Amino acid sequence: MKPQSVIASTGAALLTALLCACQGPQAASAASAAPATAGPVMATPVIPRPAKVEPRSGEFVLGAATHLQVPGGDAEVTRIARDFATRLQQARGLQPQIGTAGGDGAIRFNLDPKASFASDEAYTLDITAQGATISARAPAGLFYGAVTLWQLATADGGRGDARIAAQRIDDAPRFVWRGLMLDVARHFRSVDEVKALLDQMALHKLNTFHWHLTDDQGWRIQIRQYPKLTEVGGCRIPAGAAGRDEKGQPKPYCAFYTQDEIRDVVQYAAQRYITVVPELDLPGHAQAAIAAYPQLGVTGKAPPVSPDWGVHTWLFNVDDSTFTFLENVLGEMMELFPSKYIHLGGDEAAKDQWQQSAAVQAKRKALGLKDDMQLQSWFMGRLGKYIESKGRRLIGWDEILEGGPPADATVMSWRGTQGAIEATRAGHDVVLAPAPDLYFDHIQSDAADETPGRLDVFALKSVYEYPVIPPQIDQAQVHHVLGAQANLWTEHQRTNDRVQRALFPRAAALAENTWTPAARHDWNDFLKRMPAEMARYRSTGFHAADSAFAVRFAAQPAAAGATVTLANQTGFGELRYTTDGSEPTPASQAYTQPLTVPLPATIKANAFADGVPLAATRSFNVDAHNLRARGSHALRSCKKGLALRMEDDAPAQPGGERSLLLADVFDPCWVYDGAELDGIATLEVRVGQLPHNFQLWKDARLVVTRPAKVEGGALEVRVDGCEGAPVATLPLAPARKSDGLTVLQAALPPQTGRHDLCFTFASGEYNPMWVIDQVTLLPKAEVTGAN
């Protein structure tokens, strides 16, 4: 579902200023300065929403005198109580003591293995004026009950004593698999960064961390028998300017986890009742491994570790020696990961090299297999039997269905839901992880300051409302649906800040979708619980995105200056603004209708709920230039290709950021819809270049290259569509001197009224990929000069 956007609500006729000169989402703002206790607190501001809540009269005051009771002093229960105490101390400054004694005002952790609960993850939380009792039959349930109590205790965002409404909560998860997948092959995340993610998963009752450790762009796990996997396979030379240092020399990107680090992460996750499922992707996505050990491939040649994104053609061969290698690798991995499931990938295995290899085809025929899909099924099945011999179970992407999956395999459906439907009918367990619905590398808003990633937009609401059980699955087969997970592929998530923002708060929506009974799902109620959750993210230093609540600006010229419209994606919260440069607060002017402001002006705005800020303040500078500017995010891509919001693989300056550039990698072509051309004499376009580092396999034929008509190429502009008459040519020669952004200008012949303008690059090449950052229409008197 696309978000309710300013573009949609105000229409294409606007000469927008959607390039709002915004502060970043994590900028210092009223979000951190406003009091968090300005309004009433919900009785049960918990995410995910509990299965059953019974309100009671009175309240429990959790304060300095509260102590934590662990009957019998059980070591695991004591550890859970200590974890709760640590989180409470960090959030409220309270330091409850842990002991075995009871009494009024205590929080009792009651573990009873013989108690009747729906599952090991179920719990009850009984809160009265005299204290609280968490009960469960297994430590996981006790931990989740403590998480719920911690959320209740931190709902007001304050310090010191916490007042919690008396209530009884009976809770249990809807699905057994509630997960997130993190790709660290494309962009690596440190142990501490992974632990911070695991902490947030635990606080949302997500219980499965799928760790994508190997791919064409990097091998990230130490295997002692094969050190070159990390020495060679763990390093790549990034494409474009990112792959060169200041002297023009290759600048490798290298990283991997030692086995001790893996054990540390696995133990850390287990203490939070999260299972880590490792992925060894095969037979495709193997280029990094083959770069390290060329004999594993089909050709015997050593490719580079790939700097490119997309579908590669390097596959493992089908020799017995390669299976020995893979079994040895899996043997070491299974010593590190005690998980029931081992993920063996199976996706996007382009068969070109197998088809061209006489040895591979001879092996296929000797095995009596009719085609290469059956050969892949045999390949996966052989390794599946190996891990089953070790007491584990194979899980793979839905391509493992195509040649006939191993009998006991679990299917992770990523190409939509059809794989899940077919798998359940064949008697296989499934996990829903479909693209694009649960692919969090899709952007979550079309705002100018959104993180990079794939288009289209998949917003918070679309994740909340995603139907985990496809309606085509028969009721008799529903038990095969283990649950769902969201996947984050990190080609365009270079920093940890971006990873966190891409995952949360959409992961909170997924958590509720997979934990809470379907009958208890309520989008509007979820929104009401989000202010406390956004405050928790901020208090823990976790960079969750505020895209769903951040104020968006749109402007158009008016007789007295400009008319500015404010909105946010969800329509939730009160919008308040200032025009004097000060930070908006709950007492600032409320937005009720479009604003008319003189030029120039600066508007700052935020959304508030019960006095709590929902986002970072956004600022918008309204001036004559911005009124006539439109960023690439507000232009229309000419075709429905592969549109991405991208940057180079490293910042232009150490510690800095590069501009995010939006383009269709098949055909970088943009349309400025309804451009008002009355009185416009000059076209100003800010352009940049990116490496076209995409392995597109058979789709490579779709890449459009336009011949250069001037030396060095040019940006060509046409009026009334891409087949219309040329109206401007902007040579690229000045832009070729810089890896950054360059402003180009050209005169426009006189035009009247509104017209669509089409922008294409005619450079005679597709790499580098030339990209538009911003288009500005200027009267002659306002020409600013190119650089």
N, C-alpha and C positions, 0 to 999 in steps of 0.2 A: 504494500500500500504506500502510495506516495504521500508525503506530509502535506498538511495544509500550509502552503507557502505563500509568502508575500507576492511572488510572481503570479500565482494562480488567483489570488484574491483581488489583485489590483488590475490584472489584465495586461496584455502585451502592448497596449498603447502607451504605457508609461515610458518616459525617458528616465529609466531608473537610476538610482544611485546605490544599487545593491552591492557596490564595492565598499560598503560601510567601513570607515577607518576604525575598525574594531580593535579594542584591546583583546588579547588572547583570552581563551576561556579560563585560564588559570591566573589571570592578572589580579593584582590586588584590587579589591572592589568592596562594595557594600556586602558582597557575599561573605566576606570574612569579618566585616566590621559591625554589622547589624546585630542587635541582641537576638539570641535564638529563643528566648522565652517570652516573646512579645504577645503570644496568643495562646488559646486553649490547646491542649494536647489530646489527640484521639486516645480512646481507651486501649486500643490494641494496634498501635502503629508498627506492625511487624510485617516484614517481607522475607519469605513468601507468606501469604495469608494462611493462618492455621485452619485446619479442617473443621474444627468446632470450637466456638467460644461461648461460654456461659457467664454473662456479667453477674457480679455480686455487689453488695453494698459495702462501702468503706474503701480504705486504701491502705497500702503497706508503705511505710517509710523506710527506705533502704538508706542507712546512714552510717556514721562512724562506728556506732555500737553493734552493727550487724555482724554476725559471724557465720561462717559456713560450716555446716555439720556433715561429716562423712561417717555414717555409722559403720563400725568395724574397722575403719581406717584402711579400706581397700586401696591398693596402690594406684590402680587405673582411675578409680573414682576421685582419689585425691589429686591426681594430675589434672583431671577435668575441672575440679574445683579451683585448683591453682591457676589454670588457664583463664577461668572466669574472673578470678580475683585480679589477675594482671590486666585484663582488658578493662575492668571496672576502674582500676587505679589510673590507667592511661586516660580514660574518658572523663572521670569525675573526680579523681584525686582521692578516692576512698581506698582504704587498705584493710579489707575484712580479714580476720584471722580464721584459720582452718583448724578444726578439731573434731572430736567425736561426740562432744556434749551437745544437748539440745537446748530447748527453752524458747520463750517468746522472742521474736525479732530475728530468728535464725532462718537461713536458707538451707534446707535439707536436701542432700543428694541421695536419693533412695534407689539403689540398684537391686532388683529382684528377678533373677533368671527364671523363676517359676511363674511370674506374673503374666496375665493374659493381655498381650498387645498384638497389634496387627502385624508388626514386623520388628526387626532389631533396630530400626530407625525411628520407631514410634515412641511417643512419650506423653506424659501428662504434666501440666504445670498448674499447681493449685496455689492461688495467692489469696491470702486473707489479711486482715489487719494485724494479725499476730506473726505473720511470716510467710514463707513460700516453700513449697515442696516440689521437687522435680523427681518424677518416677519413670523408670524404664526397665525393660528386661535385659538390655544390652548396653554397653558403654556408648555406642553410637547414638542411641536414643537419648541417653542422659546428656551427651554433648549438645545435641540439637535443642533440648529443653533449656540448657544453659544459654545457648545463643539467643533463644527467644526471650529469656529473662533479661539478658544484656541489652537487647534491642528496646525492651520496655523501659529499662533503666536509663537509656541514653536518648530517649525520644525528645526530651525538651532541650537537648544540646547544652545543658548547664553543667555546673560543677557542684560538688558537695552532695547533700542529701537528694535522693530521688524519690518522688512520690508516684507510686504505681497503683492503678485502679485494681481493686479486688476482682478476681475472675478465675474461672477454671478453663484451661485450654486442653483439649484432647486432640492430638495431632499425629499424623502419619503421612508418608509420601504417597503420591499418586503413582509414580514410576520408580523403578529401581535404578535406572540409568539417567542421571541428571548431570550433563557434562559440558566441558569446554575443551576444544582442541587448540593448541598453540603450536604454530610452525616456527621452529628456531633454526631451520636450515637456511632460509632466505635471509633473515636477520636474527642474529643471536641475542638471547636474553641471559643475563647473569643469574647465578644461583639466588642472590638476594632478590632480584626482580621476579624470578619465578616464585619464590616464597611469598612475596607480597601478593601475587596473584592467588596463590593457594589460600592465603588468609582471607581474601575477599570471597573466594568460593565457599569456604567453610561458613562464613557469616551469612551466606545465602543458601546454605544447605545443599549446595552442589557437591556431588560425591565422586565424580570421575574426571580425571585430568588426562586427556589424550595428548601425548607428547610426540610431535612429529619431528623425529631426530635426524632423518637422512633424506636427501633429495639430490637433484642434479647440481644444486648450488652450494652444497656443503654437507659434510659428514660430521656430526656433532657429538658422537659418543665414543669414548676411548674403548678400543678392543685390544687387549694386550697381545694376542697372537698376531695381530695385523697392524702394526704401528703406523704404516703409511696411510691408513684410512683417515687418520687425523693429521698426520704430518703433511700429506699431500691433499687428501680429500677435504680437509678442514679449512683450506685456503682458496680463495678465488681473487682474480683481479677484476674489480668492478668495471662496468662499462662506462664510457664517457669520461668526463672530467674527474669523476670520483676515483677513477683508477690510476690517476697520476698525482705525484707529489709536486711540491713547488718547483722542482728541477725537471719535471716532465718524466720522472722515472716511475715504473710500476709501483703501485701502492696496494699491497695485498690486504684482503679482509680475511682474518683468520680467527677461529674460535672453536672450542669444544669443551665438553665436560669430562673431567676425570671420573674414574669409577668411584672414587671416594666422594666426589661431589654428587654423583648420581645417588649413591646410598643415602647421603645427607638429605637430598630432596625427597626421596621416597619415604624416609623415616618421618620427615617433617610433615608430609602429606598424610601419612598413616595416623599421626597424632591428631589430625583434624578429620579423620575418617574419610579421607579421600584416597581412592585407588588410582595409581598412576599406570596408565596403559601405554606402553611404548610402541612406536611404529618403526618397523624396518620396511621401507617401501620397495617393492619388487613385483615383477621382473623389470618394470620401467622405473623412471626417476632414479636411475642408477649411475648417472654420469660421473658423480664425484667418486664413487667406489671404483669405477673402471679407470678413472684418471689415476688412482692410486695403484691399482693392480690391473693392467691392461688385459691380462690373460682371462679375466672374468668376462670380458666382452665378446662380441661376435667377431669383430674384425681383427683383434689382436693389437690394434693401435691404441695409443693413449690420447684421449681427448683432453682438453683443459677442463678444470672444474668450471661449470658454466656461469657466466655473468648474466645470462639471459633468463627471462621469465617465459613460461609457456610449456608447450608439449615438445619434449626432446625424443630423439629416436634411438638413444643408446640403451640397449637392453642387456641384462645378464644372459650369457649363453646357457645351454642346457646340458653341459658336460658334467660327468660325475664329480670331477674335481671342483667345479663351481658349487655343487650342492654340499660338498665337504666344507668348503669355505663358509657357505651360508649357515650350515648347521653349527659350525664352530662359533660363528658370530652370535647366532641365536642362543647357543649354550651359555656364552658369557652374559648375554642380555638377561636371560632368565635367572641367572644367579643374582642379578641386581634388582630385578623387578619381580616381586612375588605375585603379581596380578594373575587372576584366572585367565584373562584374555591377553593375547599377543597380536598386535595388528600387523598384518603383512601387506598392506596396501592393495596392489592389484589394479590400480587405476591408470588410465592414460598410457597404456603400454603400446606405443606405435610399433607395428610389427615389421616395418620396412627391412631392418637388418636380418631378422629371422627369415623373412621371405627371400632375401637375396643370398642367404647362406646355404651352400650345398650340404654342409655338415648338419646344420639344424634341420633342414628338410629331410635329410636321410634319417635322422633320429626320430622325427615325427612319423615317418612312414613305418619305421621299424616298430614303433609303439602302436601302430594301427589307428592313428588319430587322423580324422578327416581334414582338419584345418588348424590354423594357428591359434584360434580361440580354444579349441580342445587341448592344444599343446600348453597354453597358459593354464588351463584348468588342471592339467596333469602336473605342471610345475608347482602350482599353489598347493595341490593336494599332497604332493610328496613332502613339502615342508610342513604342511598341516599335520600329517601323520607324525612327523618328527616332534613337533611341539606337543601333540597329544600324548606321545610316549613319555613326555616329561610331566604329564598331568595338567597340561594347559589346553587352551582352546583358541582356535583361529578365528579372528574377525578381520574382515576386509571390505574394501569399497565395493559397490554393487556390480562392478564389472566381473567379479568372481562368479556371477550367475551365468555369464554368457556361454561358457563352455561346459557348464555343469559344475556346481560348487561341491567342495568336499562335504560329506554327509553331515558332519556336526558343525559346520561353519556358521558363524553369525554374520549377518550382512549389514553393513552401514550404508544406508541409501543416501547418496549425494546428488545424483542426477535427477532431481525432483523426487517424487514418491513412488514411481513405478517399480523401482527395485524393491522397495519395502512390500508393495502389494504382491509382486511375484514371489518374493521370498517367503512370506507368511503362507501363501497358498501351497508352497512346496514344503512347508513344515519347518522353516528356519526362523530362528529368533532374529529380530531386526532392531536397529537403532536409527531413528530418523535424524539426518543431518543434511537436509537438502539445500542445494543451491537453487535459487538465490536467497530463499526465505531465511535460512539460518547461517548464511555465510556473512560473518561480521566484517569481512573486508569490503563489503558494500557500505557506502557512506550512509549516514543516518539522517542527514539533512542536506539541502542544496544551498546552505549558507556559505558566504565567502570564506569564513574561517573554519570550515569543516576539515577534518583530517583527510589525507589522501585515501584513495581507494577506488573501488568499482562503482559505476553507476549501473542500475538505477538506485533510488533511495529506498532503503528499508529501515523504517523509523521504529521508535520504541513501541508504538501501538501495534505495528504489524507483527512484532515478535510476541507481544502479549497475546494476540488473538490467533496465532498460528495453530491450526488443528493438528496436534501431535499424532492422533490416530486418523489416518486418511479414511474418508467415508467409504472408499471402495473395499476396505478390508472387512471381511466377514466377521460377524460377532464371534463365531466359533474359533477364529484365529487371532482375536485381539490379544490373547495372552502371550502371543509371540512378540508383541511390541514391548521391548524393554524400557524404552524411553526416548530421549532426544538429547542432542548436544548441538552447540553452536561451534562453528569452525572459524578460526582466524588465520588466514594465509597472509604472510607478512612481506610480500614483495614490496609493498608501498608503505609499510609500517616500520620505518627506519629506527624510531626512538621508542623507549619504554613509555613515555608519555602518550604517544599515539596508540600503542598497544592497549593501555589502560582505557583510553577514551573510546577506542573502537569496541572494547568488550563491555564496558559498563557505562550507563545503567541498563543497556539492553540485556545483559546477563541476569539482572534482577527480574526483568520481565520473563525471561526464560525460566528462571528459578520458580517463579510463581506458577507458570504454565505447567511445569513438570512435577511440582510438589502438591499444589492445592487441588482438591477435587474440582472437576469441571463446573459443577453446579455453583461453586463458590467464586468462580472467576468474575471479576467486576472491574472493568477498566477505570471507571470514574472513582471507585473506591481506592484502586491502586494509585491513581494520581494523588489522592488526598494523603496517602502514606508516603509519597515520594519526598516531600520537603524534609522530613526527618532523615530519610535515607541520604539525600544529597548532603545534608549537614554532616552525617557520619563520614561520608567520603572525604569531605574537606577536613574534618577533625583528625582523620588518620593519614592525611597527606596523600590520599589516593586520587589520581587525576581522572575521575569519571567525567564523561562528556555532559555538558549542560544543553546540548542541541535542542532537546524537546521543550525547553523553557526559555532559552535565550531570546532576547528581543531582536526582531528583524526590522529593518527600515526600508522604505521605498519612498521615492520622492519624484515630483514632477514640477516643472516651472509653473509659477502663478504670478498674477499681476503684481502682488506685493512681495514677491520673493520666490517661495517654494511651498508646496503642500507636501507634508511628510506623514506617511502612514506607519503606525507601529503595530506589530503583531508577534505572536510566537506560534510554534508548530502545533502545540497541543491545545491552545486556547485556555490553558489553565493558569490561574493566578491573576493578581491585579498588576497591570502595567503602570509604572510610575516613572516620571522623567524630570530632568532639569535642563535648563538652557543657559545656566550661568557658570558652567564648568564644574559644579560641585557633584559629589556622588549622590545618586538617588537613594532615598531611604523610604521606609514605610510611610513617612509623613510627607513625602514629596507629592507634587501635583499628579493626580490620577489621569491616565489617558482614557478619554471617552469618545473622542472623534479626531479625525485628521487635523494636524497642526499646520497653521500658516505662519511661516517664519521669514524674517528678512535675511538677505544674504550679506556677508557670510554668517553662519550660525553653527553652533555645536550642540548637539542633543545627546544626553546620556540617559540611558533607561535600563530598567530591570523589572523582573516579575517577582511578586511577593505573594505568599500565602500565609495568612495569620501573622503577618509581620516578619516572616522568615524569607530571606532572599532565595530564589530558586536557581539563580545562575550568576555568573560574573557580569558586571556591568558592561554593556556595549556602548560605544561612542560612535557618533555619525557626524562627520563634518559636511555641512551643506554649503556648497559654493557653486559658482557658475560652471566651473570645470567638472565637478563631480556630477552635476545634474545632467551633463551630456556624456557621461562615461558609463560603459557597461563592461563588466568583467566576463571572462570566458565562461564562468559558471552560469551567467545569465544569457549567454548566447545559445542558439539551438544547433545541435550537431546535424549535419546535412543528412546523415543516414543512421540507421539503427545498427551500428557495428559493435566494436569493443571500445566503449567510452570509459576513460579512466581519468581520475584526478591524480596527477603524478608530480614527482620531483626527481632530480638526479639522485644517485645513491648516496650522496654525502653533501653536507652543507658547503656553500661557497666559501665560507670562512670557518675556521675551527670553532666549534661550539655554537655556531650560528645556524640559521635556517635558509633554505632556498625558497623561492616562490613556488607555489603549487600551480601547476598548469594542467588544464583540462583539454583532452583531445580524444578523438577516435583513432586508435592506432592503425586501423585499416585505411582510413581516409581522413586525415586532419583537414576538416572543412567545416565552416561555421556559417550560420545565418543570423544576422541581426534583424529580427522581425520588426516591421513597422517603424523604421527609422524616420524620424521627423527631419526632413531635409530643407525646409524653408529657411533661407538665410545662412545655410551651412556652406562654408567655402573650403574647409580643410578637414582632412581625415588624419587622425593621429592614432597609431596602433603601436602598442607595446608588445614586442615579440621576444621569444626565447627559444632555446633549442635543447632537446633531450636526446640521449642515445636511443635509437630504436632497437632496444635489446629485448626482442621478443622472438621466441621460437614458436612459430605458428603452425608447423607441420603442414597439412594439406590446405589450411586456410591462408598460407602465405600468398596464394594466387589472388587473394582479395585485396592485398596491399596496393594502393593507388600511388603511382609516381607520375607527376606531370612534367613534361620537358621544360627546361629553362629557356626562356626567350631573350633574356639579357644575361650578361656575364655575372656569375655568382647567384643567379636565380632572383625571384621576386615574389612578393605577396601580391596577388591579383584580386581585384575587387570588381564585382559585377552588380548591376542593379536589377531589381525585379526577378530575383532567383538566380541559381547557378548556371542557367542557360541564357541569362540576360546579357545585355550589352556591357562591355568593360567600361568602367568609369575611373579607375585608378590603378597605377602600378607602383609598388614601393620596393625598390631594389634592396636585396638582403646583404649587399656588400658591407655596410657599416656593422650589421649584426654579427657577421662572421668573425669579427675581431674580439668577441667577448663570449664567455660561457654563461654570462648572466643575461639580464634583460636589456633590450635596446628599444628606444622610441624611434619609430619611423613616421614620416609625414609625407602627405601628397595633397595636391589641390584636387578639389572635386568640382566637376562642371556644375553649373546651376541646375538645381532640381526643386520642384515644388511638391508639397504634400508628403505623404508617408510612402515609403518603399522598403522592400526587403533588400538587404545588402548581403551578398555572398562572398566569403573570403576563402581563398585557396592559395596554397604555396606551389609555385612552379619552379622547382629547384633542380629537377633532373635526378633526384635521389630521394630515398626514403630514410636514410641514416646520414646525418642527424635528422631527427624529426622536428620540423619547425612548428611552433605552437604560439597561438595568440594568448596574451595575458589580459589585455584590455583594449577596448576600442573607444575612442572619444571623437565626437563630432563638434567641430569648432567653427564659429564665425571667424572671418579673416582677422578681426581685431584681437582675437584671443589666442592666436597661434603662440605656442610656448617654446618652440624650437626643438629640433631633434638632438639626440646625443648618440 
